[in-house]
């Protein structure tokens, strides 16, 4: 089980990313548009730099939904490899079976 503070910090980051998503996208579009004047594009980049660091999507960490483990996660299920194996063995994940040959 991951530290609760780490899980909560990641949840705060997710909320902040969601809050600033529209503003981030509009500034990014202005900065990437080569038909606009250079000083306008530069001003957009400065505004992007003024946004909170945790508002950028790359700061969010994929974590297991059950344990909060940060490494070895399957995106499709939102679970770590350990929980994935345990739940699959118990037959709790539909469509996933243990292979045997």
Secondary structure, DSSP 8 states (H G I E B T S, - for coil): ---HHHHHHHHHHHHHHHHHHHHHHHHHHHHH-TTS-HHHHHHHHHHHHHS-GGGSGGG-----TTT---SSEETTTTEEHHHHHHHHHHT-STT------
